[in-house]
Amino acid sequence: MTTKEKRTDPIRIGIAGYGNLGKGVETAIASVADMKLSAVFTRRDPAAIRLKTPNVPVLPLDRAASWKNDIDVLILCAGSAVDLPEMTPALAEYFNVVDSYDHHARIDDHFNNVNAAAEKSGTLALVSAGWDPGLFSLIRLYNGAIFPNGNDYTFWGKGVSQGHSDAIRRVPGVADARQYTVPVESALERVRNGDNPQLSTREKHVRHCYVAAEDGADRGRIEREIKTMPGYFADYDTTVHFVTIETLRRDHPGLPHGGTVFRTGTTGTDAPNPYLIEYHVKMASNPEFTGAVLVAYARAVYRKARRGETGCRTVLDIAPAELSPLPGDTLRRALI
């Protein structure tokens, strides 16, 4: 079969990691007709995992390479703090991959590492897909291209950050944690009012961490490590609340999130006309929303890989129509 021949059987998707995000990806795959879940790979005991999808094998992650001819795209569902910097380039040696790496300050380094691995192996990778980075990145690009004279503002929350919660759980002595990102309302209103404020990172958000410590753990050390964590908490006003594991699971069971992207802009010179673009997302389940984005981008990666593309991409490199299962004429009639 040549890359130009049309394949009619479903796109074969693998999932690496079966935490909240992996479950969200599984849910998203079940809602589309052009994909099927082929296998799940985990570092936990495979026998302890129960999938929602019947007749799908759960295998040790170290056996993933043996499935390279049976999976079209592998979606990596792991944390950005430690896992993805190693997992994505390693698995790109065998698979076309998609990840949701979200450490904004280090995305370029991650991209370059993954690109080198994918180019060497002849695979295609897409990194930092999700809602931010991801969909919000696209909105910022579109808005800035339309209004080059203006300012971007991005606010996250109120909601639970999966990546930041995972980073807290990596701190020695932490049994479990939830991290809430909360916008500063006064900063939001200044943007909506057209003040065009210059806002520091600390002025836009606060972070609340609910932490269940292990028995005997040094809470003072845990709090210091969280508050000084570069790229995650050091630049924010961060409050650490220590709670029992029972309280954490009772009072913080869900994973809601959301956010808003603004662009201010002007046209004209003598008496400039002001504009404000606002894009807002409110989600009941962060992992299911993110999982749905990853699945849509897996479709694009599959198509581009079939055309012979290799290396690494981000959402900025993907044409919107590549995300949809619908043909071009249907999209034009419905959306243009």
Steps between C-alpha positions, in 0.01 A plus 500: 500500500641841407457808715257640240264206523199556722478276803147434622563306821516697828811682613672280758571699816716398793505665842816520710397567859157435649443767761235771474623620161526147359142436605399827333665392176321165516168681542574722198594204279169332584311804368646498146438253220834518318722380786538200725698440815752225428706478819579673829852503642570565866777498759253372757388141535298436181283247684379776733364718218143471378424678175159625390566364151458122469758267349791745507830368642676680785875445482817610677642820358835334436328272247363787294769481229381155395169659396650754263339336195159473665444861609465799270530770768602465864354763736722564801308567820766585756625796699713779361716546808694174466343248263440659160849649453627139497199308371417702191840486326546136609163386361534715188772254402225245432168685463330807368422673829291779655562649843368784717830634635404821682813649655475821295853625568657174381284414200767601249756267660245218507409564136864483391566177689191331357568633151849348501364160605212502251714616207751225572230232515278627219200553728275801558444657841276777624577653839320736738149429379213572738321819588797706625742441346285397206170666415590819687827512306301506176272775626798714596650448154178588316432804715854636474502459123172692471594775745879543494463817707367363826556285805437136592364400838444140612327403822461141623236366736348482741584135470724205570826490306595139422862589427547707814324241715730235357804718574392524867452124521865461393616680815630242752253449783187590299234229482257689275421858400271734308616839376248773416595791276285805573494821292524831683159658433626858509752419225226340286281807532783737407550308175126491422476873567763571236765627741777304321682438829854370524452201730769288658455126538430548871233765432290272275458180702525343842553131565340292773650158573311238699755245614464171683838424655627155583515406867807652662588718200659840564221739406721805523741353244212396272354851509838659423564264209159576350521878539850520352442259210622683186260516208207388713464700824800724563355794305155488663340574835455137605311370802551143620213342693580170672202266521445132566479260209135439591420873491682544170305224332170605656519876435705505178383201292452677168742649249327812365691778328467782253660815375479813292715648224471871424648710222473876498565682177447816300456600139561841349752764599339844544224382734565130557200271535541257793411129496482219750491130408407259780510120475379307803494130586324343798545127547348258748787254444847621414630150408202418277524837323876462455451139388257614231756751369775236493278260306416765238869576454580129480278492190705781347828326585378179340408681179826693479709192578322311223615774264858435606558786744753445779640701790316702761205740477286712730139608459624811318615279212173312446231619258158507674335267248748225593329467840157412368378160380274679251600554135585842368177559308292424810711736709466778244123470483461487876760752618597746229 
